[in-house]
Amino acid sequence: MEAGSWKEIDMQSDLRRMLEDYYEAWSSHDMDRIASFFTDDCLYDDVPMSSCQHGKEELKTSWSQFFTTCPDFRVEPKAIFGGGEWACSEWVMTGTQSGDWPGMPATGKRFSIVGASIIELSEGRIRRNADYWDMVSLLTQLGFMPDAPEQ
C-alpha cells in the first residue's frame, strides 16, 4: 500500500468519527453543539421542505423551534463516506410530531424516514449541508396522505 493511501484511510476515519458525533449532536438537540460543526457562513438546505438557513444563528433558531414540536427527534447514520471537501451520508430520522409544523397540525404520530445528506466541508467544518428525504413517506406516516393502494 502506498504511503498516501494510509493518509486517505486516516482521513476517512476522522471524517466518519466527526459525522457520527455530528448526528449524535442532532439527536441530543443541543443547538450550540450542533452549530459547532458548522462554519459561521454555513448554509443548511432541507430540500423537501424548501427550507434554507444561512449562518449559525438562523440554523439554531429554526431547529430549536422544530425540537419543541418533535421532542423525541433522533437521527441515526447508516452510511458515511467521502473525502477531501465532500462527504455523504445516509441516515434514518425518527420522531413524533407533538406540535404544529407549517401547514401540518400536530398529529401525535411517529415517523421514520430514510434520507441522505451531501456535505461540503471547509477547514474541518460543514460549510453546506443539503438534506434529501422522502416527503411522501412523512406525510403518509403522519396521516396527511392516504396509504398507497396495495396491488
C-alpha positions as CSV (number, residue, x, y, z in Angstrom):
1,M,0.0,0.0,0.0
2,E,1.4,3.4,-0.9
3,A,2.1,6.0,1.8
4,G,-0.7,8.3,0.5
5,S,-3.2,5.5,0.9
6,W,-2.7,5.4,4.7
7,K,-3.4,9.1,4.9
8,E,-6.7,8.6,3.0
9,I,-7.7,5.8,5.4
10,D,-7.0,8.1,8.4
11,M,-9.0,11.0,6.8
12,Q,-11.9,8.6,6.2
13,S,-11.7,7.5,9.9
14,D,-11.6,11.1,11.1
15,L,-14.5,12.1,8.8
16,R,-16.6,9.1,10.0
17,R,-15.9,10.0,13.6
18,M,-16.8,13.7,13.1
19,L,-20.1,12.9,11.3
20,E,-21.1,10.3,13.9
21,D,-20.5,13.0,16.5
22,Y,-22.5,15.4,14.3
23,Y,-25.5,13.1,14.1
24,E,-25.3,12.4,17.8
25,A,-25.5,16.1,18.4
26,W,-28.7,16.3,16.4
27,S,-30.2,13.6,18.5
28,S,-29.2,15.4,21.7
29,H,-31.0,18.6,20.5
30,D,-28.0,20.7,21.8
31,M,-28.1,23.6,19.3
32,D,-24.7,25.0,20.4
33,R,-23.1,21.6,19.9
34,I,-24.8,21.2,16.5
35,A,-23.7,24.7,15.5
36,S,-20.1,23.9,16.5
37,F,-19.8,21.6,13.5
38,F,-20.6,24.5,11.0
39,T,-18.7,27.4,9.6
40,D,-20.1,30.8,10.6
41,D,-21.3,31.4,7.0
42,C,-22.9,27.9,6.7
43,L,-25.8,27.0,4.5
44,Y,-28.3,24.3,5.7
45,D,-30.7,23.3,3.0
46,D,-33.6,21.0,3.8
47,V,-34.6,20.3,0.1
48,P,-38.0,18.6,0.6
49,M,-39.2,21.4,3.0
50,S,-37.8,24.1,0.7
51,S,-36.2,25.5,3.8
52,C,-32.7,27.1,3.9
53,Q,-30.9,28.6,6.8
54,H,-28.0,30.9,6.3
55,G,-25.5,31.1,9.1
56,K,-25.4,29.5,12.6
57,E,-28.0,31.8,14.2
58,E,-30.7,31.0,11.6
59,L,-29.9,27.3,11.9
60,K,-30.1,27.5,15.7
61,T,-33.4,29.4,15.7
62,S,-35.1,27.2,13.1
63,W,-34.1,23.9,14.6
64,S,-34.8,24.9,18.2
65,Q,-38.4,25.6,17.1
66,F,-38.5,22.2,15.4
67,F,-37.2,20.4,18.5
68,T,-40.0,21.8,20.6
69,T,-42.6,20.3,18.2
70,C,-40.7,17.0,17.9
71,P,-39.1,16.4,21.3
72,D,-38.0,12.8,20.6
73,F,-36.3,13.6,17.3
74,R,-33.3,11.4,16.5
75,V,-31.1,10.8,13.5
76,E,-29.1,7.6,13.1
77,P,-26.4,7.4,10.4
78,K,-26.4,4.2,8.3
79,A,-23.6,5.0,5.9
80,I,-20.9,7.7,5.8
81,F,-18.3,8.3,3.1
82,G,-16.4,11.0,1.4
83,G,-13.0,12.6,1.1
84,G,-11.4,15.9,0.7
85,E,-14.0,18.7,0.8
86,W,-17.1,16.4,0.4
87,A,-18.9,13.9,2.5
88,C,-22.2,12.0,2.0
89,S,-24.3,10.1,4.5
90,E,-27.4,8.0,4.6
91,W,-29.5,8.2,7.7
92,V,-32.8,7.5,9.4
93,M,-34.7,10.2,11.2
94,T,-37.4,9.3,13.7
95,G,-39.7,11.2,16.0
96,T,-43.2,12.1,17.0
97,Q,-45.0,15.2,15.6
98,S,-46.1,16.5,19.0
99,G,-46.6,20.1,17.8
100,D,-47.7,22.0,14.8
101,W,-45.5,22.3,11.7
102,P,-46.1,24.9,9.0
103,G,-49.3,23.7,7.3
104,M,-49.4,20.5,9.3
105,P,-51.2,20.5,12.7
106,A,-49.9,18.2,15.3
107,T,-50.9,14.5,14.9
108,G,-49.1,12.9,17.8
109,K,-48.0,10.2,15.3
110,R,-44.5,8.8,14.9
111,F,-42.4,8.8,11.8
112,S,-39.3,7.0,10.5
113,I,-37.8,8.4,7.3
114,V,-34.7,7.4,5.3
115,G,-32.7,10.3,3.9
116,A,-29.3,11.4,2.7
117,S,-27.0,14.4,3.1
118,I,-24.5,15.9,0.8
119,I,-22.0,17.9,2.9
120,E,-19.4,20.4,1.7
121,L,-16.5,20.9,4.2
122,S,-14.2,23.8,4.7
123,E,-11.3,23.6,7.1
124,G,-12.8,20.7,9.0
125,R,-16.3,22.3,9.4
126,I,-19.5,22.0,7.5
127,R,-19.9,24.8,5.0
128,R,-23.0,23.5,3.3
129,N,-25.4,20.6,4.2
130,A,-28.1,19.6,1.8
131,D,-30.6,17.0,3.1
132,Y,-32.8,14.9,0.8
133,W,-35.6,12.7,2.1
134,D,-39.0,11.3,1.2
135,M,-41.7,13.9,1.9
136,V,-44.5,11.5,0.7
137,S,-43.4,8.9,3.4
138,L,-43.5,11.5,6.1
139,L,-46.9,12.8,5.0
140,T,-48.3,9.3,4.8
141,Q,-47.0,8.3,8.2
142,L,-48.4,11.4,9.8
143,G,-51.8,10.8,8.2
144,F,-51.8,13.8,5.8
145,M,-51.8,11.4,2.8
146,P,-53.5,8.1,2.3
147,D,-51.5,4.9,2.1
148,A,-50.8,3.8,-1.4
149,P,-53.3,1.1,-2.5
150,E,-52.0,-2.5,-2.5
151,Q,-51.5,-4.0,-5.9
